[in-house]
């Protein structure tokens, strides 16, 4: 059971790091934000890609 929680924690940390990197990139490049939105509209995430809090 501990392994499952540990894996989930690592995945959450990795996701947070990726989100922070994206935020930094967006602050430095506002055009990228529009491209990301466009990409999401064209290719919406699957249900299992969305992580519930």
GROMACS elastic network, one bead per residue, 0.5 to 0.9 nm:
[ bonds ]
;  ai    aj funct       b0    kb
    1     4     6  0.53643   500
    1     5     6  0.66565   500
    1     6     6  0.87395   500
    2     5     6  0.52615   500
    2     6     6  0.60658   500
    2     7     6  0.86032   500
    3     7     6  0.60229   500
    3     8     6  0.84616   500
    4     7     6  0.51966   500
    4     8     6  0.61914   500
    4     9     6  0.86309   500
    5     8     6  0.50103   500
    5     9     6  0.61041   500
    5    10     6  0.86581   500
    6     9     6  0.50155   500
    6    10     6  0.62334   500
    6    11     6  0.85815   500
    7    10     6  0.51248   500
    7    11     6  0.61109   500
    7    12     6  0.85355   500
    8    11     6  0.50538   500
    8    12     6  0.60938   500
    8    13     6  0.85984   500
    9    12     6  0.50570   500
    9    13     6  0.61497   500
    9    14     6  0.85659   500
   10    13     6  0.50568   500
   10    14     6  0.60832   500
   10    15     6  0.85097   500
   11    14     6  0.50742   500
   11    15     6  0.60931   500
   11    16     6  0.85729   500
   12    15     6  0.50271   500
   12    16     6  0.61159   500
   12    17     6  0.85953   500
   13    16     6  0.50418   500
   13    17     6  0.61730   500
   13    18     6  0.86148   500
   14    17     6  0.50884   500
   14    18     6  0.61980   500
   14    19     6  0.86117   500
   15    18     6  0.50560   500
   15    19     6  0.61200   500
   15    20     6  0.85918   500
   16    19     6  0.50348   500
   16    20     6  0.61205   500
   16    21     6  0.85531   500
   17    20     6  0.51036   500
   17    21     6  0.61698   500
   17    22     6  0.86051   500
   18    21     6  0.50442   500
   18    22     6  0.61720   500
   18    23     6  0.86399   500
   19    23     6  0.61503   500
   19    24     6  0.86450   500
   20    23     6  0.50097   500
   20    24     6  0.62293   500
   20    25     6  0.85755   500
   21    24     6  0.51460   500
   21    25     6  0.61781   500
   21    26     6  0.86016   500
   22    26     6  0.60408   500
   22    27     6  0.85767   500
   23    26     6  0.50420   500
   23    27     6  0.61678   500
   23    28     6  0.86753   500
   24    27     6  0.51907   500
   24    28     6  0.63668   500
   24    29     6  0.85487   500
   25    28     6  0.52282   500
   25    29     6  0.59121   500
   25    30     6  0.82995   500
   25    32     6  0.77038   500
   25    33     6  0.85588   500
   26    30     6  0.54247   500
   26    31     6  0.78163   500
   26    32     6  0.60967   500
   26    33     6  0.55804   500
   27    30     6  0.62017   500
   27    33     6  0.86195   500
   28    32     6  0.88640   500
   29    32     6  0.54964   500
   29    33     6  0.72260   500
   30    33     6  0.53046   500
   30    34     6  0.70910   500
   31    34     6  0.53980   500
   31    35     6  0.65353   500
   31    36     6  0.88420   500
   32    36     6  0.60855   500
   32    37     6  0.85911   500
   33    36     6  0.50995   500
   33    37     6  0.62654   500
   33    38     6  0.86259   500
   34    37     6  0.51066   500
   34    38     6  0.61561   500
   34    39     6  0.85718   500
   35    38     6  0.50193   500
   35    39     6  0.60866   500
   35    40     6  0.86279   500
   36    40     6  0.61921   500
   36    41     6  0.86355   500
   37    40     6  0.51024   500
   37    41     6  0.62478   500
   37    42     6  0.86672   500
   38    41     6  0.50973   500
   38    42     6  0.62039   500
   38    43     6  0.84585   500
   39    42     6  0.51187   500
   39    43     6  0.58413   500
   39    44     6  0.78695   500
   40    45     6  0.71744   500
   41    44     6  0.56996   500
   43    46     6  0.88812   500
   45    48     6  0.79972   500
   45    49     6  0.58047   500
   45    50     6  0.68482   500
   46    49     6  0.52573   500
   46    50     6  0.69499   500
   47    50     6  0.55400   500
   47    51     6  0.85122   500
   48    51     6  0.72210   500
